[in-house]
Each structure stands twice: as structure tokens, then as C-alpha cells.
Amino acid sequence: MSFPNHRPRRLRTTPAMRRMTAEHRLAPADLILPAFIREGITEPAPITSMPGVVQHTTDSLKRAAAEAVELGVSSIMLFGVPAVRDARGTASLDPDGVLNKAIRDVRAEVGDDLVVMGDVCLDEFTDHGHCGVLDANGYVDNDATLEIYAQMAVAQADAGAHVLGPSGMMDGQIAVIRQALEVAGHKNTAVLAYAAKYASAFYGPFREAVDSQLKGDRRTYQMDAANRREAIIEVELDLEEGADMVMVKPAMSYLDILADVADMSPVPVAAYQISGEYAMIEAAAANGWIDRRGAITESVLGIKRAGADMVLTYWASELAGWLRES
């Protein structure tokens, strides 16, 4: 391919030409909106490390869900922040607890027009902040945690969740949840496995968002950032156990992992643009160092280009609005 016979710039000459020859495109239906609801507040509570994101009340969450439907966003992933926590996260099982009630409220508001997802994890509900119950030595007890995950999954399915998102990285969690759903008659409830979830430095703002009580870290159950091949093992196990979709989390620092998973997965692949990614772009834009809209759009497009079929992003509704405008 020699110059001047080949000039790649010919396909970049105008906006219309660039649109026509674009290899990847974003659409509102690619986007999933993560949302937090906090028990006991009367007004939405801003999250200082995530400008523009709030802990919702019931009313503001329902408005956010309705707005997402209007903008063409495909789904909402719900996280609950309870008023009372204990060592076993028992508030997660209460049919009238903050998360299960939120699932029912959002379903009542939007029906099937939005895919309603629930986070199946104990970190928001435990007084120690870990994703599972602790044994006498303070180590997360995998199998004891699975028993609670099974109950939690059924409670969320009973509340009306279309999709469950087990995010705790316990071994065997997908199989246990799938079996519990089948026994409870929820054969059509899908499971989005957080299959390759890494112990990341970029989760900090999320911990503010859920008022996390965590001391220490989660490195005994979330994946090591140094490991690439291991992600495929985790994904294969979750697929064998019945995952309907799989996820890579975080997105930005793990685009190689996302590409690997997308290349081998027979099911849809999601990626989570996490709180730290959001906070960095917002902070840089607030200081005038980058173009906010351009950086947001490019960052999500990069995740899509790496292989994600769906992207969880706190900008889902705002970005969907931009995409509809254009």
C-alpha cells in the first residue's frame, strides 16, 4: 500500500464521511445506568466525589428511571444503602428492605420498558463492609456467603428484578444463584455475572456512594490486577454455572481483559465504567484540563470498541441524550 495510491485521510475528510466509515458506534441501548438509593433520606444526597451523582430517595429514583426510559437507556442497576447493618447483611433479605423495595418501586414505575437489575452482594449491608460473612479469623467465608446470596437473589427476583448482578466474586456464586432461582420458580430471571472483577484502586468514590464500612481490602476474593489469563478461567467457570451475561470490572484499566473476554464469550459482555473513572474525568473537566463531553463520549466509545456489548456508566442518561441529539 503505497503513497499516493493510498491516502487513508480520504475517509476522514468530512463529518459525514467519518460517520459513514466509523467502525464502532454508540447508541442509548448500549448503556446501563447504575443508581443508588439510601434508606431514611428525604432529599437526594449528593455524592461529593462523584459530582452529578446522588443517593436517591424513592421519588427521585423513580424519576431517574422514567428519564432513562425516555432517553432510550436499556437498563438500570440498583444499589441499596440501608439504615442499619449487621455482620451478616440481613437487611439484604428483607422484602421491604431498601434494595428490594426499590426494585419493586422501579418496576411499578417503568414496567418492562427498562431492564431492572439488582446488585447481589453484601458489601452495602454488612457492618464490616466485606462482600460476604466473616469466619472467626476475619476471613470471608465463601460457602456461608453463598447461602445468603441464594436467598438474596430470590428476594430480588420476588421483588421483580429482570436481571441479577452477583458482584461478590465468591467461587460458585452463579451456580448457587441459578439453582435457587429455578427452585423458586424464577426460571426467566437472568444472571449478569461479574465474572472478572478486579481489586482496583479506582473504587474509592463508590465506597462513599454506599457509605461503605470497609476496613482493609478485598484482595482475597477480587482478582489481582497483574493477572490476565485468570480472567478467562473465571469467565469460563461462570458460563459453565449458567451465567446469561458476563462482565469485566473495571473498564478503563482492563480493556485488554475486556477484549480477551469479548473474543471468547458466547454470551453478551458488559463492562463497568466505575466511580474512579467517572471522578477523574469530572475533576479534570472541572479544572478546564479536558473537554468534558468529548472525554466522556470517547471513554465510553473506547470501552465499546474493546468489545463491550453493554456499558455501565454513571453518564448513561446524559450520554444517551447527546446521542439522540446527534
C-alpha positions as CSV (number, residue, x, y, z in Angstrom):
1,M,0.0,0.0,0.0
2,S,2.0,3.0,-1.3
3,F,1.5,6.7,-1.4
4,P,-0.1,8.4,-3.3
5,N,-2.4,5.5,-4.4
6,H,-3.4,5.0,-0.8
7,R,-4.3,8.0,1.3
8,P,-6.2,7.0,4.4
9,R,-7.1,10.6,5.1
10,R,-9.6,10.4,2.2
11,L,-12.0,8.7,4.6
12,R,-11.7,11.5,7.2
13,T,-12.4,14.5,5.0
14,T,-15.9,15.4,6.4
15,P,-18.1,14.6,9.4
16,A,-20.4,12.7,7.1
17,M,-17.6,10.7,5.7
18,R,-16.3,9.9,9.2
19,R,-19.8,8.8,10.3
20,M,-20.2,6.6,7.3
21,T,-16.9,4.8,7.8
22,A,-17.0,4.5,11.6
23,E,-16.2,1.0,12.7
24,H,-18.0,1.3,16.1
25,R,-21.0,3.3,17.2
26,L,-22.6,4.2,20.5
27,A,-26.4,4.0,21.0
28,P,-28.5,4.7,24.0
29,A,-29.5,1.0,24.1
30,D,-25.8,0.1,24.8
31,L,-26.0,1.9,28.2
32,I,-26.9,0.8,31.7
33,L,-27.3,3.3,34.5
34,P,-26.0,2.4,38.0
35,A,-28.1,4.1,40.7
36,F,-28.0,4.3,44.5
37,I,-30.9,4.6,46.8
38,R,-30.4,5.4,50.5
39,E,-32.9,4.5,53.2
40,G,-34.1,7.2,55.5
41,I,-33.3,10.4,53.5
42,T,-36.0,12.9,52.3
43,E,-34.0,14.6,49.6
44,P,-31.4,13.3,47.1
45,A,-28.0,13.4,48.7
46,P,-25.1,14.5,46.5
47,I,-22.0,12.2,46.4
48,T,-19.1,14.7,46.8
49,S,-16.5,12.5,45.0
50,M,-18.9,11.9,42.1
51,P,-20.3,15.3,41.0
52,G,-23.7,15.0,39.5
53,V,-24.4,11.6,41.1
54,V,-26.7,11.3,44.1
55,Q,-28.0,8.8,46.7
56,H,-31.7,8.7,45.6
57,T,-34.9,8.8,47.5
58,T,-37.8,6.7,46.2
59,D,-39.3,9.6,44.3
60,S,-36.0,10.7,42.7
61,L,-35.1,7.2,41.8
62,K,-38.4,6.7,40.0
63,R,-37.9,9.9,38.1
64,A,-34.4,8.8,37.1
65,A,-35.7,5.5,35.9
66,A,-38.5,7.2,33.9
67,E,-36.0,9.6,32.3
68,A,-33.8,6.7,31.3
69,V,-36.7,5.1,29.5
70,E,-37.4,8.3,27.7
71,L,-33.8,8.6,26.6
72,G,-33.6,5.0,25.3
73,V,-31.2,3.7,28.0
74,S,-31.6,-0.1,28.2
75,S,-31.3,-0.8,31.9
76,I,-30.7,0.4,35.4
77,M,-28.6,-1.3,38.0
78,L,-29.7,-0.7,41.6
79,F,-27.6,-0.5,44.7
80,G,-29.2,-0.1,48.2
81,V,-27.8,1.8,51.2
82,P,-29.6,0.5,54.4
83,A,-30.1,2.5,57.6
84,V,-29.0,-0.5,59.7
85,R,-26.2,-3.0,59.1
86,D,-25.0,-6.2,60.8
87,A,-22.3,-8.8,60.4
88,R,-24.4,-11.0,58.0
89,G,-26.1,-8.2,56.0
90,T,-29.5,-9.4,56.9
91,A,-31.2,-6.2,55.7
92,S,-30.5,-7.5,52.2
93,L,-33.1,-10.3,52.7
94,D,-35.9,-8.1,54.0
95,P,-38.7,-7.9,51.4
96,D,-39.3,-4.3,52.5
97,G,-35.6,-3.5,52.7
98,V,-34.2,-0.6,50.8
99,L,-33.0,-2.5,47.7
100,N,-35.9,-4.9,47.4
101,K,-38.4,-2.1,47.8
102,A,-36.5,0.0,45.2
103,I,-36.7,-2.9,42.7
104,R,-40.5,-3.1,43.2
105,D,-40.9,0.7,43.0
106,V,-38.9,1.0,39.8
107,R,-40.8,-1.9,38.2
108,A,-44.1,-0.3,39.2
109,E,-42.9,3.0,37.6
110,V,-41.4,1.6,34.3
111,G,-42.7,-1.9,33.9
112,D,-40.8,-3.8,31.3
113,D,-39.7,-0.7,29.4
114,L,-36.4,-0.7,31.3
115,V,-34.4,-3.8,32.3
116,V,-34.2,-3.6,36.1
117,M,-31.1,-5.1,37.6
118,G,-30.2,-5.7,41.3
119,D,-26.8,-5.9,42.8
120,V,-26.4,-9.3,44.6
121,C,-23.7,-8.5,47.1
122,L,-23.4,-8.0,50.8
123,D,-20.9,-5.1,51.0
124,E,-23.5,-2.4,51.3
125,F,-25.3,-4.4,54.0
126,T,-22.6,-5.6,56.3
127,D,-21.2,-3.6,59.2
128,H,-17.6,-4.7,58.2
129,G,-18.0,-3.7,54.5
130,H,-17.0,-7.0,53.1
131,C,-18.9,-8.8,50.3
132,G,-19.5,-11.9,52.5
133,V,-19.8,-13.1,56.0
134,L,-16.6,-13.4,58.1
135,D,-15.3,-16.5,59.9
136,A,-13.7,-16.5,63.3
137,N,-10.4,-15.3,61.8
138,G,-11.9,-12.4,59.9
139,Y,-11.6,-14.2,56.5
140,V,-14.6,-14.1,54.1
141,D,-16.3,-17.5,54.3
142,N,-17.1,-18.4,50.7
143,D,-19.6,-21.1,51.2
144,A,-21.5,-19.5,54.1
145,T,-21.8,-16.4,51.9
146,L,-23.2,-18.4,49.0
147,E,-26.2,-19.4,51.2
148,I,-27.1,-15.8,51.8
149,Y,-26.5,-14.9,48.1
150,A,-29.1,-17.6,47.1
151,Q,-31.7,-16.1,49.5
152,M,-30.8,-12.5,48.4
153,A,-31.2,-13.5,44.7
154,V,-34.6,-15.0,45.3
155,A,-35.7,-11.9,47.3
156,Q,-34.7,-9.6,44.4
157,A,-36.4,-11.8,41.8
158,D,-39.5,-11.9,44.0
159,A,-39.4,-8.0,44.0
160,G,-39.4,-8.0,40.2
161,A,-35.7,-7.8,39.1
162,H,-35.3,-8.8,35.5
163,V,-31.6,-9.4,36.0
164,L,-29.4,-10.2,39.0
165,G,-25.8,-9.0,39.2
166,P,-23.8,-11.1,41.6
167,S,-20.7,-8.9,42.2
168,G,-19.0,-10.5,45.2
169,M,-16.6,-12.8,43.4
170,M,-17.4,-15.8,45.6
171,D,-16.4,-19.1,44.0
172,G,-19.6,-21.0,42.8
173,Q,-21.9,-18.0,43.2
174,I,-23.5,-18.3,39.8
175,A,-24.4,-22.0,40.2
176,V,-25.9,-21.5,43.6
177,I,-27.9,-18.5,42.5
178,R,-29.1,-20.2,39.3
179,Q,-30.3,-23.2,41.3
180,A,-32.0,-21.1,43.9
181,L,-33.9,-19.2,41.2
182,E,-35.0,-22.3,39.4
183,V,-36.3,-23.8,42.7
184,A,-38.2,-20.6,43.5
185,G,-39.8,-20.6,40.0
186,H,-37.8,-17.7,38.6
187,K,-36.6,-19.5,35.5
188,N,-36.8,-16.4,33.4
189,T,-34.7,-14.2,35.7
190,A,-31.3,-13.6,34.0
191,V,-27.9,-13.5,35.7
192,L,-25.2,-11.0,34.8
193,A,-22.1,-12.4,36.3
194,Y,-19.4,-10.0,37.5
195,A,-17.1,-12.7,36.1
196,A,-13.8,-10.8,36.0
197,K,-13.9,-8.2,38.8
198,Y,-10.5,-6.9,39.9
199,A,-9.4,-5.4,43.3
200,S,-8.9,-1.9,42.0
201,A,-7.7,1.4,43.3
202,F,-10.4,3.1,41.3
203,Y,-13.4,2.1,43.6
204,G,-12.9,4.9,46.1
205,P,-15.8,7.1,45.2
206,F,-18.2,4.1,45.1
207,R,-17.4,3.5,48.7
208,E,-18.6,6.9,49.6
209,A,-21.7,6.3,47.5
210,V,-22.7,3.3,49.5
211,D,-21.3,4.6,52.8
212,S,-19.0,1.5,52.9
213,Q,-17.8,0.4,56.3
214,L,-14.8,-1.5,54.8
215,K,-11.6,-1.7,56.7
216,G,-8.7,-3.3,54.8
217,D,-9.2,-4.6,51.2
218,R,-10.9,-7.3,49.2
219,R,-7.8,-8.9,47.7
220,T,-8.6,-12.4,48.9
221,Y,-11.6,-12.6,46.6
222,Q,-11.4,-9.9,43.9
223,M,-8.9,-10.6,41.2
224,D,-5.3,-9.4,41.2
225,A,-4.6,-6.6,38.7
226,A,-1.5,-8.5,37.4
227,N,-3.4,-11.4,36.1
228,R,-4.8,-11.7,32.6
229,R,-5.2,-15.4,31.8
230,E,-7.0,-15.9,35.1
231,A,-9.9,-13.8,33.9
232,I,-10.7,-16.3,31.2
233,I,-10.8,-19.1,33.8
234,E,-13.3,-17.0,35.9
235,V,-15.5,-16.3,32.8
236,E,-15.4,-20.0,31.7
237,L,-16.5,-21.1,35.2
238,D,-19.4,-18.6,35.3
239,L,-20.5,-19.7,31.9
240,E,-20.5,-23.4,32.9
241,E,-22.5,-22.4,36.0
242,G,-25.2,-20.8,33.9
243,A,-24.4,-17.1,33.5
244,D,-26.6,-15.4,30.9
245,M,-24.2,-12.5,30.5
246,V,-20.7,-11.7,31.8
247,M,-19.0,-8.5,33.0
248,V,-15.5,-7.1,33.2
249,K,-14.9,-4.6,36.0
250,P,-13.3,-2.0,36.0
251,A,-13.3,-1.0,32.3
252,M,-10.6,1.6,31.8
253,S,-7.5,-0.2,33.1
254,Y,-8.7,-3.6,31.9
255,L,-9.5,-3.0,28.3
256,D,-7.2,-5.9,27.4
257,I,-9.2,-8.2,29.6
258,L,-12.4,-6.9,28.1
259,A,-11.1,-7.6,24.6
260,D,-10.0,-11.1,25.6
261,V,-13.4,-11.9,27.1
262,A,-15.3,-10.5,24.2
263,D,-13.3,-12.7,21.8
264,M,-14.2,-15.9,23.6
265,S,-17.6,-15.3,25.2
266,P,-20.7,-16.8,23.5
267,V,-23.0,-14.6,25.6
268,P,-23.3,-10.8,25.8
269,V,-20.4,-9.0,27.5
270,A,-20.7,-5.9,29.8
271,A,-18.1,-3.6,31.2
272,Y,-18.4,-1.2,34.2
273,Q,-17.0,2.3,33.9
274,I,-16.5,2.6,37.6
275,S,-16.7,5.5,40.0
276,G,-13.0,6.4,39.9
277,E,-13.1,6.6,36.1
278,Y,-16.1,8.9,36.4
279,A,-14.5,11.1,39.1
280,M,-11.2,11.6,37.3
281,I,-12.9,12.8,34.1
282,E,-15.2,15.1,36.1
283,A,-12.3,16.5,38.1
284,A,-10.2,17.2,35.0
285,A,-13.1,18.8,33.2
286,A,-14.0,20.9,36.2
287,N,-10.4,22.3,36.1
288,G,-10.6,23.0,32.4
289,W,-8.0,20.5,31.5
290,I,-10.1,18.4,29.1
291,D,-13.3,18.8,27.1
292,R,-15.9,17.1,29.3
293,R,-18.4,16.0,26.6
294,G,-15.6,14.8,24.3
295,A,-13.8,12.9,27.0
296,I,-17.0,11.2,28.3
297,T,-18.0,10.1,24.8
298,E,-14.5,8.9,23.8
299,S,-14.1,7.0,27.1
300,V,-17.3,5.1,26.6
301,L,-16.7,4.5,22.9
302,G,-13.3,3.1,23.8
303,I,-15.0,0.5,26.1
304,K,-17.4,-0.4,23.3
305,R,-14.5,-0.7,20.8
306,A,-12.7,-3.1,23.1
307,G,-15.7,-5.4,22.9
308,A,-18.4,-4.5,25.3
309,D,-21.9,-5.1,24.2
310,M,-23.2,-3.0,27.2
311,V,-21.5,-0.4,29.3
312,L,-22.5,0.5,32.8
313,T,-21.7,4.2,33.2
314,Y,-22.9,6.9,35.5
315,W,-23.2,9.1,32.5
316,A,-25.7,6.8,30.8
317,S,-28.7,9.2,30.7
318,E,-26.7,12.3,29.9
319,L,-24.8,10.4,27.2
320,A,-28.0,8.9,25.8
321,G,-29.3,12.5,25.5
322,W,-26.3,13.6,23.5
323,L,-26.5,10.6,21.2
324,R,-30.2,11.3,20.5
325,E,-29.3,14.9,19.7
326,S,-26.7,13.8,17.1
